[in-house]
Every structure is written in C-alpha cells, then in structure tokens.
Amino acid sequence: MPIDPTLPYDDDNIFAKILRGEIPSNKVYEDDWAFAFEDINPQAEVHTLVIPKGQYVSWDDFSAKATAEEIAGFVRAVGEVARMKGLVEHGYRMMANIGAHGGQEVPHLHVHIFGGHPLGPMIARRR
C-alpha cells in the first residue's frame, strides 16, 4: 500500500527492522551512513536497495533534514554499490519512489539500483 511521505517516521517499518538486525537480509554494502541489500522480489537481473541509516521517510524528508555529511555519505554509498555490482560500464537505473503517486511502499527512504541488462523505457508512455 503506498504511503504518505509527510507522516512521521515509523520505527517499525521493515527497513528499520533490517537495520536493527531483526529481519535478515542479503547485505551487499554497509558503512556509517548507508546499508545496501538485495531486493527480495527483484525486478531486474541486478536489483539492490540502498537505505540511509538515519530515520528518513522520503527523499524530501532526507534532503530537508539530513546533515551534509549524511547526504554525502548516502550518495557516495549509492555510487559505491553501483561500482561493486559492475554496473557503471554498461549503465544502470536508480529509482526512489516517493509518496502514493510515486508508488512508495516502505516509509523509509530507499534507492533501487537496477541493472545487468537493457531496462527499456523509464516509465510507460501515455498515448
């Protein structure tokens, strides 16, 4: 169910539980600012999620409230994961769903990294 990104952070969301180690994940990367793991329902050959360790609901929340150090650390982590996955040479897609219209389902900021094969159009074209 899509969420409202203006609601307060929910400490019981699935990504918060993954960060606390309460739910297992297939970890790809971790540093002081971010945690990355494989999506349990991959939509591409490579489908990795990168989440900040701070309590941020959406990109808007993160960009408004995170420190410069948190923002830089998270952005660098996304790039590091793409390099680790070998996606830079052929290209990849990053996506962050925000709010109901954007299809956000977990109220914790996360970036999807897709790659491994040609991904086609970014969104369905309207006619």
CNS distance restraints for C-alpha pairs under 8 A (distance, minus, plus):
assign (resid   1 and name CA) (resid 104 and name CA) 7.98 0.50 0.50
assign (resid   1 and name CA) (resid 105 and name CA) 5.64 0.50 0.50
assign (resid   2 and name CA) (resid  99 and name CA) 6.43 0.50 0.50
assign (resid   2 and name CA) (resid 100 and name CA) 4.61 0.50 0.50
assign (resid   2 and name CA) (resid 101 and name CA) 7.81 0.50 0.50
assign (resid   2 and name CA) (resid 103 and name CA) 5.39 0.50 0.50
assign (resid   2 and name CA) (resid 104 and name CA) 5.08 0.50 0.50
assign (resid   2 and name CA) (resid 105 and name CA) 4.63 0.50 0.50
assign (resid   2 and name CA) (resid 106 and name CA) 7.77 0.50 0.50
assign (resid   3 and name CA) (resid  99 and name CA) 5.47 0.50 0.50
assign (resid   3 and name CA) (resid 100 and name CA) 5.48 0.50 0.50
assign (resid   3 and name CA) (resid 103 and name CA) 7.85 0.50 0.50
assign (resid   3 and name CA) (resid 104 and name CA) 5.94 0.50 0.50
assign (resid   3 and name CA) (resid 105 and name CA) 5.80 0.50 0.50
assign (resid   3 and name CA) (resid 106 and name CA) 7.11 0.50 0.50
assign (resid   3 and name CA) (resid 107 and name CA) 6.55 0.50 0.50
assign (resid   4 and name CA) (resid  99 and name CA) 5.16 0.50 0.50
assign (resid   4 and name CA) (resid 100 and name CA) 6.21 0.50 0.50
assign (resid   4 and name CA) (resid 107 and name CA) 7.94 0.50 0.50
assign (resid   5 and name CA) (resid  57 and name CA) 5.88 0.50 0.50
assign (resid   5 and name CA) (resid  58 and name CA) 5.89 0.50 0.50
assign (resid   5 and name CA) (resid  61 and name CA) 7.79 0.50 0.50
assign (resid   5 and name CA) (resid  98 and name CA) 6.66 0.50 0.50
assign (resid   5 and name CA) (resid  99 and name CA) 5.13 0.50 0.50
assign (resid   5 and name CA) (resid 107 and name CA) 6.87 0.50 0.50
assign (resid   6 and name CA) (resid  57 and name CA) 7.79 0.50 0.50
assign (resid   6 and name CA) (resid  61 and name CA) 7.93 0.50 0.50
assign (resid   7 and name CA) (resid  57 and name CA) 7.85 0.50 0.50
assign (resid   8 and name CA) (resid  57 and name CA) 7.45 0.50 0.50
assign (resid   9 and name CA) (resid  55 and name CA) 6.37 0.50 0.50
assign (resid   9 and name CA) (resid  56 and name CA) 6.46 0.50 0.50
assign (resid   9 and name CA) (resid  57 and name CA) 5.68 0.50 0.50
assign (resid   9 and name CA) (resid 107 and name CA) 6.90 0.50 0.50
assign (resid   9 and name CA) (resid 108 and name CA) 7.40 0.50 0.50
assign (resid  10 and name CA) (resid 107 and name CA) 6.86 0.50 0.50
assign (resid  11 and name CA) (resid  16 and name CA) 5.97 0.50 0.50
assign (resid  11 and name CA) (resid  17 and name CA) 7.89 0.50 0.50
assign (resid  11 and name CA) (resid  55 and name CA) 7.86 0.50 0.50
assign (resid  12 and name CA) (resid  16 and name CA) 6.31 0.50 0.50
assign (resid  12 and name CA) (resid  17 and name CA) 6.56 0.50 0.50
assign (resid  13 and name CA) (resid  17 and name CA) 6.47 0.50 0.50
assign (resid  13 and name CA) (resid 106 and name CA) 6.71 0.50 0.50
assign (resid  13 and name CA) (resid 107 and name CA) 6.60 0.50 0.50
assign (resid  13 and name CA) (resid 108 and name CA) 7.28 0.50 0.50
assign (resid  14 and name CA) (resid  18 and name CA) 6.24 0.50 0.50
assign (resid  14 and name CA) (resid  23 and name CA) 7.66 0.50 0.50
assign (resid  14 and name CA) (resid 106 and name CA) 7.19 0.50 0.50
assign (resid  15 and name CA) (resid  19 and name CA) 6.17 0.50 0.50
assign (resid  15 and name CA) (resid  51 and name CA) 7.88 0.50 0.50
assign (resid  15 and name CA) (resid 106 and name CA) 7.48 0.50 0.50
assign (resid  15 and name CA) (resid 108 and name CA) 6.56 0.50 0.50
assign (resid  16 and name CA) (resid  20 and name CA) 6.29 0.50 0.50
assign (resid  16 and name CA) (resid 108 and name CA) 7.53 0.50 0.50
assign (resid  17 and name CA) (resid  21 and name CA) 6.18 0.50 0.50
assign (resid  17 and name CA) (resid  22 and name CA) 5.08 0.50 0.50
assign (resid  17 and name CA) (resid  23 and name CA) 5.72 0.50 0.50
assign (resid  18 and name CA) (resid  22 and name CA) 5.80 0.50 0.50
assign (resid  18 and name CA) (resid  23 and name CA) 4.82 0.50 0.50
assign (resid  18 and name CA) (resid  24 and name CA) 6.29 0.50 0.50
assign (resid  18 and name CA) (resid  25 and name CA) 6.74 0.50 0.50
assign (resid  19 and name CA) (resid  35 and name CA) 7.48 0.50 0.50
assign (resid  19 and name CA) (resid  53 and name CA) 7.14 0.50 0.50
assign (resid  25 and name CA) (resid  37 and name CA) 6.30 0.50 0.50
assign (resid  25 and name CA) (resid  38 and name CA) 7.30 0.50 0.50
assign (resid  26 and name CA) (resid  37 and name CA) 5.27 0.50 0.50
assign (resid  26 and name CA) (resid  38 and name CA) 5.58 0.50 0.50
assign (resid  27 and name CA) (resid  35 and name CA) 7.54 0.50 0.50
assign (resid  27 and name CA) (resid  36 and name CA) 5.93 0.50 0.50
assign (resid  27 and name CA) (resid  37 and name CA) 4.29 0.50 0.50
assign (resid  27 and name CA) (resid  38 and name CA) 6.75 0.50 0.50
assign (resid  28 and name CA) (resid  35 and name CA) 7.81 0.50 0.50
assign (resid  28 and name CA) (resid  36 and name CA) 5.30 0.50 0.50
assign (resid  28 and name CA) (resid  37 and name CA) 4.93 0.50 0.50
assign (resid  28 and name CA) (resid  38 and name CA) 6.92 0.50 0.50
assign (resid  28 and name CA) (resid  81 and name CA) 7.56 0.50 0.50
assign (resid  29 and name CA) (resid  34 and name CA) 7.85 0.50 0.50
assign (resid  29 and name CA) (resid  35 and name CA) 5.78 0.50 0.50
assign (resid  29 and name CA) (resid  36 and name CA) 4.94 0.50 0.50
assign (resid  29 and name CA) (resid  37 and name CA) 6.94 0.50 0.50
assign (resid  29 and name CA) (resid  81 and name CA) 6.82 0.50 0.50
assign (resid  30 and name CA) (resid  34 and name CA) 5.74 0.50 0.50
assign (resid  30 and name CA) (resid  35 and name CA) 4.47 0.50 0.50
assign (resid  30 and name CA) (resid  36 and name CA) 6.29 0.50 0.50
assign (resid  31 and name CA) (resid  35 and name CA) 6.69 0.50 0.50
assign (resid  31 and name CA) (resid  77 and name CA) 7.83 0.50 0.50
assign (resid  32 and name CA) (resid  53 and name CA) 7.56 0.50 0.50
assign (resid  32 and name CA) (resid  73 and name CA) 7.80 0.50 0.50
assign (resid  33 and name CA) (resid  52 and name CA) 5.76 0.50 0.50
assign (resid  33 and name CA) (resid  53 and name CA) 5.47 0.50 0.50
assign (resid  33 and name CA) (resid  54 and name CA) 7.54 0.50 0.50
assign (resid  33 and name CA) (resid  70 and name CA) 6.05 0.50 0.50
assign (resid  33 and name CA) (resid  73 and name CA) 5.43 0.50 0.50
assign (resid  33 and name CA) (resid  74 and name CA) 5.72 0.50 0.50
assign (resid  33 and name CA) (resid  77 and name CA) 7.73 0.50 0.50
assign (resid  34 and name CA) (resid  50 and name CA) 6.72 0.50 0.50
assign (resid  34 and name CA) (resid  51 and name CA) 5.55 0.50 0.50
assign (resid  34 and name CA) (resid  52 and name CA) 4.33 0.50 0.50
assign (resid  34 and name CA) (resid  53 and name CA) 5.17 0.50 0.50
assign (resid  34 and name CA) (resid  73 and name CA) 7.27 0.50 0.50
assign (resid  34 and name CA) (resid  74 and name CA) 5.67 0.50 0.50
assign (resid  34 and name CA) (resid  77 and name CA) 6.34 0.50 0.50
assign (resid  35 and name CA) (resid  50 and name CA) 5.77 0.50 0.50
assign (resid  35 and name CA) (resid  51 and name CA) 5.43 0.50 0.50
assign (resid  35 and name CA) (resid  52 and name CA) 6.40 0.50 0.50
assign (resid  35 and name CA) (resid  53 and name CA) 6.68 0.50 0.50
assign (resid  36 and name CA) (resid  48 and name CA) 6.76 0.50 0.50
assign (resid  36 and name CA) (resid  49 and name CA) 5.44 0.50 0.50
assign (resid  36 and name CA) (resid  50 and name CA) 4.21 0.50 0.50
assign (resid  36 and name CA) (resid  51 and name CA) 6.25 0.50 0.50
assign (resid  36 and name CA) (resid  81 and name CA) 7.50 0.50 0.50
assign (resid  37 and name CA) (resid  48 and name CA) 5.64 0.50 0.50
assign (resid  37 and name CA) (resid  49 and name CA) 5.45 0.50 0.50
assign (resid  37 and name CA) (resid  50 and name CA) 6.69 0.50 0.50
assign (resid  38 and name CA) (resid  42 and name CA) 7.81 0.50 0.50
assign (resid  38 and name CA) (resid  47 and name CA) 6.22 0.50 0.50
assign (resid  38 and name CA) (resid  48 and name CA) 4.44 0.50 0.50
assign (resid  38 and name CA) (resid  49 and name CA) 6.10 0.50 0.50
assign (resid  39 and name CA) (resid  47 and name CA) 5.78 0.50 0.50
assign (resid  39 and name CA) (resid  48 and name CA) 5.44 0.50 0.50
assign (resid  39 and name CA) (resid  49 and name CA) 6.11 0.50 0.50
assign (resid  42 and name CA) (resid  46 and name CA) 7.27 0.50 0.50
assign (resid  42 and name CA) (resid  47 and name CA) 5.33 0.50 0.50
assign (resid  43 and name CA) (resid  47 and name CA) 6.38 0.50 0.50
assign (resid  43 and name CA) (resid 114 and name CA) 7.69 0.50 0.50
assign (resid  44 and name CA) (resid 114 and name CA) 5.96 0.50 0.50
assign (resid  44 and name CA) (resid 115 and name CA) 6.32 0.50 0.50
assign (resid  44 and name CA) (resid 116 and name CA) 7.17 0.50 0.50
assign (resid  44 and name CA) (resid 117 and name CA) 7.68 0.50 0.50
assign (resid  44 and name CA) (resid 119 and name CA) 7.82 0.50 0.50
assign (resid  45 and name CA) (resid 114 and name CA) 7.49 0.50 0.50
assign (resid  45 and name CA) (resid 115 and name CA) 6.25 0.50 0.50
assign (resid  45 and name CA) (resid 116 and name CA) 5.20 0.50 0.50
assign (resid  45 and name CA) (resid 117 and name CA) 6.82 0.50 0.50
assign (resid  46 and name CA) (resid  85 and name CA) 7.85 0.50 0.50
assign (resid  46 and name CA) (resid 113 and name CA) 7.35 0.50 0.50
assign (resid  46 and name CA) (resid 114 and name CA) 5.35 0.50 0.50
assign (resid  46 and name CA) (resid 115 and name CA) 4.94 0.50 0.50
assign (resid  46 and name CA) (resid 116 and name CA) 5.49 0.50 0.50
assign (resid  47 and name CA) (resid 112 and name CA) 6.62 0.50 0.50
assign (resid  47 and name CA) (resid 113 and name CA) 5.52 0.50 0.50
assign (resid  47 and name CA) (resid 114 and name CA) 4.69 0.50 0.50
assign (resid  47 and name CA) (resid 115 and name CA) 6.83 0.50 0.50
assign (resid  48 and name CA) (resid 112 and name CA) 5.80 0.50 0.50
assign (resid  48 and name CA) (resid 113 and name CA) 5.16 0.50 0.50
assign (resid  48 and name CA) (resid 114 and name CA) 6.79 0.50 0.50
assign (resid  49 and name CA) (resid 110 and name CA) 6.32 0.50 0.50
assign (resid  49 and name CA) (resid 111 and name CA) 5.60 0.50 0.50
assign (resid  49 and name CA) (resid 112 and name CA) 4.68 0.50 0.50
assign (resid  49 and name CA) (resid 113 and name CA) 6.25 0.50 0.50
assign (resid  50 and name CA) (resid  77 and name CA) 7.68 0.50 0.50
assign (resid  50 and name CA) (resid  78 and name CA) 6.38 0.50 0.50
assign (resid  50 and name CA) (resid 110 and name CA) 5.56 0.50 0.50
assign (resid  50 and name CA) (resid 111 and name CA) 5.21 0.50 0.50
assign (resid  50 and name CA) (resid 112 and name CA) 6.59 0.50 0.50
assign (resid  50 and name CA) (resid 113 and name CA) 7.75 0.50 0.50
assign (resid  51 and name CA) (resid  74 and name CA) 7.77 0.50 0.50
assign (resid  51 and name CA) (resid 108 and name CA) 7.56 0.50 0.50
assign (resid  51 and name CA) (resid 109 and name CA) 6.10 0.50 0.50
assign (resid  51 and name CA) (resid 110 and name CA) 4.57 0.50 0.50
assign (resid  51 and name CA) (resid 111 and name CA) 6.55 0.50 0.50
assign (resid  52 and name CA) (resid  56 and name CA) 7.67 0.50 0.50
assign (resid  52 and name CA) (resid  70 and name CA) 7.99 0.50 0.50
assign (resid  52 and name CA) (resid  74 and name CA) 6.01 0.50 0.50
assign (resid  52 and name CA) (resid 109 and name CA) 6.92 0.50 0.50
assign (resid  52 and name CA) (resid 110 and name CA) 7.22 0.50 0.50
assign (resid  55 and name CA) (resid 108 and name CA) 6.98 0.50 0.50
assign (resid  56 and name CA) (resid  61 and name CA) 5.83 0.50 0.50
assign (resid  56 and name CA) (resid  62 and name CA) 5.43 0.50 0.50
assign (resid  56 and name CA) (resid 107 and name CA) 7.95 0.50 0.50
assign (resid  56 and name CA) (resid 108 and name CA) 5.62 0.50 0.50
assign (resid  56 and name CA) (resid 109 and name CA) 5.71 0.50 0.50
assign (resid  57 and name CA) (resid  61 and name CA) 6.00 0.50 0.50
assign (resid  57 and name CA) (resid  62 and name CA) 7.29 0.50 0.50
assign (resid  57 and name CA) (resid 107 and name CA) 4.90 0.50 0.50
assign (resid  57 and name CA) (resid 108 and name CA) 4.28 0.50 0.50
assign (resid  57 and name CA) (resid 109 and name CA) 5.11 0.50 0.50
assign (resid  58 and name CA) (resid  62 and name CA) 6.12 0.50 0.50
assign (resid  58 and name CA) (resid  98 and name CA) 5.98 0.50 0.50
assign (resid  58 and name CA) (resid  99 and name CA) 7.85 0.50 0.50
assign (resid  58 and name CA) (resid 107 and name CA) 7.03 0.50 0.50
assign (resid  58 and name CA) (resid 108 and name CA) 6.19 0.50 0.50
assign (resid  58 and name CA) (resid 109 and name CA) 4.42 0.50 0.50
assign (resid  58 and name CA) (resid 110 and name CA) 7.62 0.50 0.50
assign (resid  59 and name CA) (resid  63 and name CA) 5.96 0.50 0.50
assign (resid  59 and name CA) (resid  96 and name CA) 7.48 0.50 0.50
assign (resid  59 and name CA) (resid  98 and name CA) 7.02 0.50 0.50
assign (resid  59 and name CA) (resid 109 and name CA) 6.04 0.50 0.50
assign (resid  60 and name CA) (resid  64 and name CA) 6.15 0.50 0.50
assign (resid  61 and name CA) (resid  65 and name CA) 6.02 0.50 0.50
assign (resid  61 and name CA) (resid  66 and name CA) 7.89 0.50 0.50
assign (resid  62 and name CA) (resid  66 and name CA) 5.17 0.50 0.50
assign (resid  62 and name CA) (resid  71 and name CA) 7.75 0.50 0.50
assign (resid  62 and name CA) (resid 109 and name CA) 7.53 0.50 0.50
assign (resid  63 and name CA) (resid  71 and name CA) 7.43 0.50 0.50
assign (resid  66 and name CA) (resid  70 and name CA) 5.91 0.50 0.50
assign (resid  66 and name CA) (resid  71 and name CA) 6.32 0.50 0.50
assign (resid  67 and name CA) (resid  71 and name CA) 6.30 0.50 0.50
assign (resid  68 and name CA) (resid  72 and name CA) 6.08 0.50 0.50
assign (resid  69 and name CA) (resid  73 and name CA) 5.98 0.50 0.50
assign (resid  70 and name CA) (resid  74 and name CA) 6.06 0.50 0.50
assign (resid  71 and name CA) (resid  75 and name CA) 6.15 0.50 0.50
assign (resid  72 and name CA) (resid  76 and name CA) 6.04 0.50 0.50
assign (resid  73 and name CA) (resid  77 and name CA) 6.10 0.50 0.50
assign (resid  74 and name CA) (resid  78 and name CA) 6.37 0.50 0.50
assign (resid  75 and name CA) (resid  79 and name CA) 6.51 0.50 0.50
assign (resid  76 and name CA) (resid  80 and name CA) 6.10 0.50 0.50
assign (resid  77 and name CA) (resid  81 and name CA) 6.14 0.50 0.50
assign (resid  78 and name CA) (resid  82 and name CA) 6.41 0.50 0.50
assign (resid  78 and name CA) (resid 111 and name CA) 7.80 0.50 0.50
assign (resid  79 and name CA) (resid  83 and name CA) 6.30 0.50 0.50
assign (resid  80 and name CA) (resid  84 and name CA) 6.06 0.50 0.50
assign (resid  81 and name CA) (resid  85 and name CA) 6.11 0.50 0.50
assign (resid  82 and name CA) (resid  86 and name CA) 6.40 0.50 0.50
assign (resid  82 and name CA) (resid  87 and name CA) 5.45 0.50 0.50
assign (resid  82 and name CA) (resid  88 and name CA) 6.43 0.50 0.50
assign (resid  82 and name CA) (resid  92 and name CA) 7.85 0.50 0.50
assign (resid  82 and name CA) (resid 113 and name CA) 7.21 0.50 0.50
assign (resid  83 and name CA) (resid  87 and name CA) 5.98 0.50 0.50
assign (resid  83 and name CA) (resid  88 and name CA) 5.91 0.50 0.50
assign (resid  87 and name CA) (resid  91 and name CA) 5.55 0.50 0.50
assign (resid  87 and name CA) (resid  92 and name CA) 5.90 0.50 0.50
assign (resid  87 and name CA) (resid 115 and name CA) 6.37 0.50 0.50
assign (resid  87 and name CA) (resid 116 and name CA) 6.82 0.50 0.50
assign (resid  88 and name CA) (resid  92 and name CA) 6.90 0.50 0.50
assign (resid  91 and name CA) (resid 115 and name CA) 7.02 0.50 0.50
assign (resid  92 and name CA) (resid 113 and name CA) 6.97 0.50 0.50
assign (resid  92 and name CA) (resid 114 and name CA) 5.70 0.50 0.50
assign (resid  92 and name CA) (resid 115 and name CA) 4.65 0.50 0.50
assign (resid  92 and name CA) (resid 116 and name CA) 7.53 0.50 0.50
assign (resid  93 and name CA) (resid 112 and name CA) 7.89 0.50 0.50
assign (resid  93 and name CA) (resid 113 and name CA) 5.75 0.50 0.50
assign (resid  93 and name CA) (resid 114 and name CA) 5.10 0.50 0.50
assign (resid  93 and name CA) (resid 115 and name CA) 6.44 0.50 0.50
assign (resid  93 and name CA) (resid 119 and name CA) 7.95 0.50 0.50
assign (resid  94 and name CA) (resid 111 and name CA) 6.40 0.50 0.50
assign (resid  94 and name CA) (resid 112 and name CA) 5.49 0.50 0.50
assign (resid  94 and name CA) (resid 113 and name CA) 4.68 0.50 0.50
assign (resid  94 and name CA) (resid 114 and name CA) 6.41 0.50 0.50
assign (resid  95 and name CA) (resid 111 and name CA) 5.51 0.50 0.50
assign (resid  95 and name CA) (resid 112 and name CA) 5.07 0.50 0.50
assign (resid  95 and name CA) (resid 113 and name CA) 6.70 0.50 0.50
assign (resid  96 and name CA) (resid 104 and name CA) 7.99 0.50 0.50
assign (resid  96 and name CA) (resid 109 and name CA) 7.56 0.50 0.50
assign (resid  96 and name CA) (resid 110 and name CA) 6.09 0.50 0.50
assign (resid  96 and name CA) (resid 111 and name CA) 4.72 0.50 0.50
assign (resid  96 and name CA) (resid 112 and name CA) 6.27 0.50 0.50
assign (resid  97 and name CA) (resid 102 and name CA) 4.91 0.50 0.50
assign (resid  97 and name CA) (resid 103 and name CA) 5.63 0.50 0.50
assign (resid  97 and name CA) (resid 104 and name CA) 4.70 0.50 0.50
assign (resid  97 and name CA) (resid 110 and name CA) 7.90 0.50 0.50
assign (resid  97 and name CA) (resid 111 and name CA) 7.86 0.50 0.50
assign (resid  98 and name CA) (resid 102 and name CA) 4.91 0.50 0.50
assign (resid  98 and name CA) (resid 103 and name CA) 6.58 0.50 0.50
assign (resid  98 and name CA) (resid 104 and name CA) 5.06 0.50 0.50
assign (resid  99 and name CA) (resid 103 and name CA) 6.16 0.50 0.50
assign (resid  99 and name CA) (resid 104 and name CA) 5.14 0.50 0.50
assign (resid 100 and name CA) (resid 104 and name CA) 6.05 0.50 0.50
assign (resid 115 and name CA) (resid 119 and name CA) 7.14 0.50 0.50
